[in-house]
Amino acid sequence: MASRGGPTRRPWAPPSSDTWGPSTGPASDVDLHELMERLLESDVPGHIRARLNVDDRVPLIRAHYDALQRAFRNLVRNAVE
């Protein structure tokens, strides 16, 4: 479980246009727990409490990290708004 309080670590800025294209390169093993913890720490303002509950049995998945990060970042930012 991750909980935060305090200032946002990164300013809220839209990604540059070159980050919105399809993922290139090979897929790799992605730890969704780690990806989501990082997003919640960087994209949720300190005045909003965020919790992440992850079952220890969630396996690594084979995917493009950047594409997953963009998708989950969109979901997190929409939830914040």
QUIDAUR-V193881 format. One record per backbone hydrogen bond with DSSP energy under -1.0 kcal/mol. NH is the residue of the N-H (numbers start at 0). CO is the residue of the C=O. If there is no record, write none. Layout:
# QUIDAUR-V193881
nh = <NH | NH>
co = <CO | CO>
This chain:
# QUIDAUR-V193881
nh = <18 | 19 | 27 | 29 | 34 | 35 | 36 | 37 | 38 | 39 | 40 | 41 | 42 | 43 | 47 | 57 | 60 | 62 | 67 | 68 | 69 | 70 | 71 | 72 | 73 | 74 | 75 | 76 | 77 | 78 | 79 | 80>
co = <15 | 16 | 62 | 60 | 30 | 31 | 32 | 33 | 34 | 35 | 36 | 37 | 38 | 39 | 44 | 54 | 29 | 27 | 63 | 64 | 65 | 66 | 67 | 68 | 69 | 70 | 71 | 72 | 73 | 74 | 75 | 76>
